[in-house]
Each structure stands twice: as C-alpha cells, then as structure tokens.
C-alpha cells in the first residue's frame, strides 16, 4: 500500500451491495475495510482508521445513527450515509448525527464514488487552509473564520460539519446575492446533476437549523442567498 492510498470503510448489511461497493472502491484504487453490522463497524474503524466511511442507516446491532455518533466522538471522519428512507426528517437526523452527506437507495455506483471523492477533497482543502491565515468574515453577527473553520453566531461558536461549513463559505462569498443551485452543487460537492438538488436542499435546512433560518434566503426556482439575519 502506498502512502497515498485512501482507506474506505464500507458498512452495509446487504451482502450484495456491500460486495459491489467494495469491488468498485477496490477498482478505483482504495483500500477497503468492510462490516455488516454496527458493532463490527466500530471495531473495523478502530483497526483501520479509515479516511472515509460509507455507512448504511439501517444496521443490526447498532443502527447507523449511533455508529456515526460514536465514530465522530472517537475520531472525526467524513461519513457518507446510505439510506432507504426518503423522509427529510430522517435525513436531517442523520446529518445531525455527524454524517457529511447522503445518498438514497437505489443509488448509482458512480454517484457514491463522486460523493466520496468530494468528501476527501474537502478534507484536503481544509488541511491546506489550516496554515493560511485568512481574515475573519462577518455577515451581521455571523463570523466565519475560514482558516480555523469556525463559525460564531452572536459570539457563540456553532459546530458545522465540513460540508455545511463549505456550503456556508460558498454563500458568504457574495452575501445578499443569490447563488444558483447548480452553481452551489458544483462548488461545494464538485459535481452537479438532477439528483443533487435535493441533497443541497437538505443541507441548507440543516445549516439553517444551526445558524438561524432567517440567515439563508430561498429564491424559489433559482437558489439561495446568505443574509445578515436581522
């Protein structure tokens, strides 16, 4: 294994899907660890320290939400959640548990791969910016420290996932101006297609729940804009 090889932990109780994901990631040059239940997922994560986790929501032993919470407590790691549930409340719960992104079943393998690669690029960008001192941006009483990747609202620090932070950063590039949905998908996720717009909407809702709903304005049929919230 070379130093540049990335390790993905695939956690899926459907053996056919688990094998298919493992085969695809192996073909793409990843090292692959696998688990079919929640307890084994935690054991494999401790053993392999994966760079990214592909995690099914419905698992025996411990469900995906609890696995995600425990993973993030032990060592923050990007998590792509797989879910058969399409109810937005369930999806938002998953994002709140620490998942960075999600895809709904049935999914396309290339979509899963694209999401994983986008998550890894986000981690790389964050590492590169860690040693760069950028000015803290303010939008009303919202403070965005891009170098430290910290956000404060009225002086109180707010925890955002890496993806939520990048989404906020994209909106903050032009406060008050509308950013198109496909434009945001391309900048934040690294790709855009018809399946991505619901993902964007879910993450905007999760972001609003943390920084205040009035701060992100919806322009129906176009996109979103970051406002001062006052």
BELDAGI-V798095 format. One record per pair of residues at least 12 apart in sequence whose C-alpha atoms are under 10 Angstrom apart, sorted by the first residue. I is the first residue (numbers start at 0). J is the second residue. Records with the same first field share a line. If there is no record, write none. Layout:
# BELDAGI-V798095
I: J / J
This chain:
# BELDAGI-V798095
0: 28 / 29 / 30
3: 28 / 29
4: 28 / 29 / 30 / 50
5: 24 / 28 / 29 / 30 / 31 / 49 / 50 / 51 / 119
6: 24 / 25 / 28 / 29 / 30 / 31 / 32 / 47 / 48 / 49 / 50 / 51 / 52
7: 21 / 24 / 25 / 29 / 30 / 31 / 32 / 33 / 44 / 47 / 48 / 49 / 50 / 51 / 52 / 53 / 77 / 78 / 115
8: 21 / 24 / 29 / 30 / 31 / 32 / 33 / 34 / 40 / 43 / 44 / 47 / 48 / 49 / 50 / 51 / 52 / 53 / 54 / 78
9: 21 / 24 / 31 / 32 / 33 / 34 / 35 / 40 / 43 / 44 / 49 / 51 / 52 / 53 / 54 / 55 / 79
10: 32 / 33 / 34 / 35 / 36 / 37 / 39 / 40 / 41 / 43 / 52 / 53 / 54 / 55 / 56 / 58 / 63 / 66 / 80 / 81
11: 33 / 34 / 35 / 36 / 37 / 40 / 53 / 54 / 55 / 56 / 57 / 58 / 59 / 63 / 81
12: 33 / 34 / 35 / 36 / 37 / 54 / 55 / 56 / 57 / 58 / 59
13: 35 / 36 / 55 / 58
14: 34 / 35
16: 108
17: 33 / 34 / 35 / 53 / 55
18: 33
19: 108
20: 33 / 53 / 108 / 111 / 112
21: 33
23: 108 / 109 / 111 / 112
24: 108 / 111 / 112 / 115
27: 112
29: 50
30: 47 / 49 / 50
31: 47 / 49 / 52
32: 44 / 46 / 47 / 48 / 49 / 52
33: 52 / 53
34: 54
35: 54 / 55 / 58 / 59 / 60
36: 54 / 55 / 57 / 58 / 59 / 60 / 61 / 62 / 63 / 66
37: 54 / 55 / 56 / 57 / 58 / 59 / 60 / 61 / 62 / 63 / 64 / 65 / 66 / 67
38: 58 / 59 / 60 / 61 / 62 / 66
39: 60 / 61 / 66
40: 52 / 54 / 58 / 61 / 63 / 66 / 67 / 70
41: 61 / 66 / 67 / 69 / 70 / 73
44: 70 / 73 / 74 / 76
45: 70 / 73 / 74
48: 74 / 76
49: 74 / 76 / 77
50: 75 / 76 / 77 / 78 / 115 / 118 / 119 / 122
51: 75 / 76 / 77 / 78 / 79 / 115 / 116 / 118 / 119 / 122
52: 67 / 70 / 76 / 77 / 78 / 79 / 80 / 98 / 115
53: 77 / 78 / 79 / 80 / 81 / 98 / 100 / 101 / 102 / 111 / 112 / 114 / 115
54: 66 / 67 / 78 / 79 / 80 / 81 / 82 / 98 / 101
55: 67 / 79 / 80 / 81 / 82 / 83 / 101 / 102 / 103 / 104
56: 80 / 81 / 82 / 83 / 84 / 89 / 90 / 93 / 101
57: 81 / 82 / 83 / 84
63: 80 / 81 / 82 / 93 / 96 / 98
64: 80 / 92 / 93 / 94 / 95 / 96 / 97 / 98
65: 93 / 96 / 97
66: 96 / 97
67: 79 / 80 / 93 / 94 / 95 / 96 / 97 / 98
68: 93 / 95 / 96 / 97 / 98
69: 96 / 97
70: 97
71: 96 / 97 / 98
72: 97
75: 97 / 160
76: 97 / 98 / 99 / 118 / 119 / 122 / 161
77: 97 / 98 / 99 / 100 / 115 / 118 / 119 / 121 / 122 / 160 / 161 / 162
78: 94 / 97 / 98 / 99 / 100 / 101 / 115 / 118
79: 93 / 94 / 97 / 98 / 99 / 100 / 101 / 102 / 111 / 114 / 115 / 118
80: 93 / 94 / 97 / 98 / 99 / 100 / 101 / 102 / 103 / 111
81: 93 / 98 / 100 / 101 / 102 / 103 / 104 / 105 / 106 / 111
82: 101 / 102 / 103 / 104 / 105 / 106
83: 102 / 103 / 104 / 105 / 106
84: 102 / 103 / 104
85: 102 / 103 / 104
87: 197 / 198 / 200 / 201 / 204
88: 201
90: 102 / 103 / 198 / 201 / 202 / 205
91: 201 / 202 / 204 / 205 / 208
92: 205
94: 160 / 163 / 201 / 202 / 205
95: 159 / 160 / 205 / 206 / 208 / 209
96: 160
97: 159 / 160 / 161
98: 160 / 161 / 162
99: 114 / 118 / 159 / 160 / 161 / 162 / 163 / 202
100: 114 / 115 / 117 / 118 / 160 / 161 / 162 / 163 / 188 / 198 / 199 / 201 / 202
101: 114 / 115 / 198 / 201 / 202
102: 114 / 194 / 195 / 198
103: 194 / 198
110: 190 / 192 / 194 / 195
113: 188 / 189 / 190
114: 188 / 189 / 190
115: 188
116: 188 / 189
117: 162 / 187 / 188 / 189 / 190
118: 161 / 162 / 187 / 188 / 189
120: 188 / 189
121: 161 / 162 / 165 / 187 / 188 / 189
122: 161 / 162
125: 145 / 146 / 147 / 148 / 161 / 165
126: 146 / 147
127: 146
128: 145 / 146 / 147 / 148
129: 145 / 146 / 147 / 148
130: 146 / 147
131: 145 / 146 / 147
132: 144 / 145 / 146 / 147
133: 145 / 146 / 147
134: 146
135: 147 / 149 / 150
136: 150 / 168 / 171 / 172
137: 150 / 151 / 152 / 171 / 174 / 227
138: 152 / 171 / 174 / 175 / 214 / 225 / 226 / 227 / 228
139: 152 / 153 / 214 / 226 / 227 / 228 / 229
140: 152 / 153 / 154 / 155 / 227 / 228 / 229
141: 153 / 154 / 155 / 156 / 210 / 214 / 226 / 227 / 228
142: 154 / 155 / 156
143: 164 / 167 / 168 / 171
144: 164 / 168
145: 164 / 165 / 168
148: 160 / 161 / 164 / 165 / 168
149: 164
150: 164 / 167 / 210
151: 210
152: 209 / 210 / 211
153: 210
156: 210
157: 209 / 210
158: 209 / 210
159: 205 / 206 / 209 / 210
160: 205 / 206
162: 187 / 188 / 202 / 206
163: 187 / 202 / 203 / 205 / 206 / 207 / 209
164: 187 / 206
165: 183 / 186 / 187 / 188
166: 183 / 184 / 186 / 187 / 188 / 199 / 202 / 203 / 206
167: 187 / 203 / 206 / 207 / 210 / 215 / 224 / 225
168: 187 / 225
169: 182 / 183 / 184 / 186 / 187 / 224 / 225
170: 183 / 215 / 223 / 224 / 225 / 226
171: 224 / 225 / 226
172: 225
173: 224 / 225 / 226
174: 215 / 224 / 225 / 226 / 227
175: 214 / 215 / 216 / 223 / 224 / 225 / 226 / 227
176: 216 / 222 / 223 / 224 / 225 / 226
177: 215 / 216 / 217 / 218 / 221 / 222 / 223 / 224 / 225 / 226
178: 217 / 218 / 221 / 222 / 223 / 224 / 225
179: 218 / 220 / 221 / 222 / 223 / 224
180: 195 / 196 / 197 / 199 / 200 / 218 / 220 / 221 / 222 / 223
181: 193 / 195 / 196 / 199 / 221 / 222
182: 222
183: 196 / 199 / 222 / 223
184: 196 / 198 / 199
187: 199
196: 222
199: 222
200: 217 / 222 / 223
203: 215 / 216 / 217 / 223
210: 228
211: 228
212: 226 / 228
213: 225 / 226 / 227 / 228 / 229
214: 226 / 227 / 228 / 229
215: 227 / 228
216: 228
